[in-house]
């Protein structure tokens, strides 16, 4: 989450608290929906639930518990990037694509940790944020194209479609906002605040997509069960069969 939490708490006041509470509430809904509907557990849905719970902890820590710690948002962003990247790795169907994604993740994390170790956690924050969001945006587009090429599925009934769509909306907006802020070094406090509001609203939209994904998850299996013809059990006392005797 590419947000300056300290600035938001100091200048945003009630609007940021209200938006944070709404995002936290929406983040809890996919977990509750999957639990209430008793959807069969899968790796994708488990990571989705972990991501939603992580977002709750992220907002809780950055805006309510420790809003003034400068290094905390950087650590949260790196963990969130790893979670979302792993989620995309699960959605990738190509074995070659999975191998490439693993190499990219290892390389990126190695470079990022090296930069943090040598230059400090606040070094190149904006650049790394754009790179992280840019990588996730490209992966979301790849997953959506992958689903489009599969002709025998209904895209709207696939949780992967809504998950990738929500992540595309959020990370695409982060790339756009950070690029605009990066091209203007002397942005006023009001513009910084408006940028933070837009990114928070994009996060809210991401959670709406996740709610739809949790709602459509498992419906395909339910429909397949309903399509199976259930044969009635044989009668307990069968009717007697009239036998004819043949006379010779």
C-alpha positions in Angstrom: 0.0 0.0 0.0 1.8 3.1 -1.3 0.5 5.5 1.3 2.2 7.9 3.7 0.3 6.9 6.8 1.8 9.6 9.1 0.8 12.4 6.7 -2.6 10.9 6.3 -3.3 10.7 10.0 -2.0 14.2 10.7 -3.8 15.9 7.8 -6.6 13.7 6.7 -8.4 13.5 9.9 -11.7 11.6 9.9 -11.9 10.9 6.2 -8.9 8.7 6.3 -10.1 6.9 9.4 -13.5 6.3 7.8 -12.0 5.0 4.6 -9.6 2.8 6.5 -12.4 1.3 8.5 -14.4 0.6 5.4 -11.5 -1.1 3.7 -10.9 -3.2 6.8 -14.6 -4.2 6.9 -14.6 -5.1 3.2 -11.4 -7.1 3.7 -13.1 -9.2 6.3 -16.1 -10.0 4.1 -14.4 -12.5 1.6 -13.1 -14.5 4.6 -16.6 -14.6 6.1 -18.2 -15.5 2.8 -15.9 -18.4 2.2 -16.4 -19.6 5.7 -20.2 -19.4 5.7 -20.6 -20.9 2.2 -18.2 -23.7 3.3 -16.4 -23.6 -0.1 -13.8 -26.4 -0.6 -10.4 -25.1 0.4 -7.9 -24.5 -2.4 -4.4 -22.9 -2.5 -5.7 -19.8 -4.4 -8.6 -19.2 -1.9 -6.3 -19.8 1.1 -3.8 -17.2 -0.2 -6.8 -14.9 -0.9 -7.9 -15.2 2.7 -4.4 -14.6 4.0 -4.1 -11.5 1.8 -7.4 -10.1 3.1 -6.4 -10.7 6.7 -3.0 -9.1 6.0 -4.7 -6.0 4.6 -6.7 -5.7 7.8 -3.5 -6.0 9.9 -1.8 -3.5 7.6 -4.4 -0.8 8.0 -4.7 -1.5 11.7 -1.0 -1.1 12.3 -0.4 1.9 10.0 -3.4 4.0 10.9 -4.3 3.1 14.4 -1.5 1.3 16.3 1.8 2.7 15.0 1.0 5.5 12.5 4.3 7.3 13.0 6.8 4.6 12.3 8.4 5.4 8.9 9.9 1.9 8.2 6.7 0.0 8.9 4.9 0.8 5.6 8.0 -0.3 3.6 8.0 -3.7 5.4 4.3 -4.1 4.9 4.6 -3.3 1.2 7.3 -5.9 0.6 5.3 -8.6 2.4 2.1 -7.7 0.5 4.0 -7.8 -2.8 5.3 -11.3 -2.0 1.8 -12.5 -1.1 0.2 -11.1 -4.3 3.1 -12.4 -6.4 2.6 -15.9 -4.9 -1.1 -15.6 -5.6 -0.4 -14.9 -9.3 2.0 -17.8 -9.4 -0.8 -20.1 -8.3 -3.1 -18.6 -11.0 -0.5 -19.2 -13.7 -1.2 -22.3 -15.7 2.0 -22.5 -17.7 4.9 -24.4 -16.1 7.4 -22.2 -18.0 5.6 -19.1 -16.7 5.8 -20.3 -13.2 9.5 -20.9 -13.5 10.1 -17.4 -14.9 8.0 -15.9 -12.1 10.1 -17.7 -9.5 13.3 -16.4 -11.0 12.0 -12.8 -11.2 10.8 -12.9 -7.6 14.1 -14.3 -6.2 16.0 -11.7 -8.2 13.8 -8.8 -7.2 13.8 -9.7 -3.5 17.6 -10.1 -3.6 18.1 -6.7 -5.1 15.6 -5.1 -2.8 17.0 -6.6 0.4 20.5 -5.6 -0.7 19.4 -2.0 -1.3 17.7 -1.9 2.1 20.8 -3.3 3.8 23.2 -0.9 2.1 21.2 2.3 1.8 18.5 1.9 4.5 14.8 1.1 4.4 13.9 4.6 3.1 16.2 4.5 0.0 14.5 4.5 -3.4 11.1 4.1 -1.8 9.1 5.7 -4.6 11.0 3.8 -7.3 10.6 0.4 -5.7 6.9 1.1 -5.1 6.4 1.8 -8.8 8.4 -1.3 -9.8 6.4 -3.5 -7.4 3.1 -2.2 -8.6 4.2 -2.3 -12.2 5.2 -6.0 -12.0 1.9 -6.9 -10.4 0.0 -4.9 -13.0 1.7 -6.8 -15.8 1.0 -10.2 -14.1 -2.7 -9.3 -13.6 -3.0 -8.5 -17.4 -1.2 -11.8 -18.2 -3.7 -13.8 -16.0 -6.7 -12.1 -17.6 -5.4 -12.9 -21.1 -4.8 -16.4 -20.0 -8.4 -16.7 -18.9 -9.7 -15.2 -22.1 -7.8 -17.8 -24.1 -9.6 -20.6 -22.3 -12.7 -20.9 -24.4 -14.6 -23.6 -22.4 -15.1 -21.5 -19.2 -17.4 -18.7 -18.3 -15.0 -15.9 -17.2 -17.5 -14.1 -14.9 -17.9 -17.3 -12.9 -14.2 -17.7 -12.3 -12.8 -16.4 -9.0 -9.4 -15.9 -10.8 -11.0 -13.3 -13.1 -12.3 -11.2 -10.2 -9.0 -11.6 -8.2 -6.9 -10.5 -11.2 -9.3 -7.7 -12.0 -9.2 -6.3 -8.5 -5.4 -6.4 -8.4 -5.2 -4.8 -11.8 -7.4 -1.9 -10.7 -5.4 -1.3 -7.5 -1.9 -1.7 -8.7 -2.6 0.1 -11.9 -3.8 3.1 -9.9 -0.8 2.9 -7.7 1.5 3.0 -10.7 -0.4 6.0 -12.1 -0.5 8.0 -8.9 3.1 7.3 -8.0 4.3 8.2 -11.5 2.4 11.5 -11.4 3.8 12.2 -7.9 7.3 11.2 -9.0 7.3 13.6 -12.0 6.5 16.5 -9.7 8.9 16.7 -6.8 7.3 19.7 -5.1 3.7 18.5 -4.7 1.6 20.4 -2.2 0.2 18.7 0.9 -3.3 18.9 -0.5 -2.3 17.0 -3.7 -0.5 14.4 -1.6 -3.6 14.0 0.4 -5.8 13.6 -2.7 -3.4 11.0 -4.1 -3.6 9.0 -0.9 -7.5 9.2 -1.0 -7.5 7.9 -4.6 -5.2 5.0 -3.7 -7.4 4.1 -0.7 -10.5 4.2 -2.9 -8.7 1.9 -5.3 -8.0 -0.5 -2.4 -11.7 -0.4 -1.5 -12.5 -1.3 -5.1 -10.0 -4.2 -4.9 -11.8 -5.6 -1.9 -15.2 -5.4 -3.8 -13.7 -7.5 -6.5 -12.4 -10.0 -3.9 -15.9 -10.2 -2.4 -17.3 -11.1 -5.8 -14.5 -13.7 -6.2 -15.5 -15.3 -2.8 -19.2 -15.2 -3.8 -18.7 -17.1 -7.1 -16.1 -19.6 -5.7 -17.4 -23.1 -5.6 -20.6 -22.4 -7.7 -19.3 -24.5 -10.6 -19.0 -27.5 -8.3 -22.4 -26.9 -6.9 -24.0 -26.7 -10.4 -22.2 -30.0 -11.4 -23.7 -31.7 -8.3 -27.1 -30.4 -9.2 -26.8 -31.7 -12.8 -26.2 -35.3 -11.7 -29.4 -37.4 -11.9 -30.1 -38.9 -8.5 -31.5 -42.3 -8.9 -34.2 -43.2 -6.4 -33.4 -46.2 -4.1 -35.0 -49.5 -5.0 -38.2 -50.3 -3.1 -37.9 -52.1 0.1 -40.7 -54.5 -0.8 -40.8 -55.1 -4.5 -44.1 -55.7 -6.2 -44.9 -59.4 -7.0 -44.5 -60.4 -10.6 -47.4 -62.3 -12.2 -46.0 -65.5 -13.6 -47.8 -67.5 -16.3 -47.7 -71.2 -16.4 -47.2 -72.8 -19.7 -49.3 -76.0 -20.3 -47.9 -78.6 -22.5 
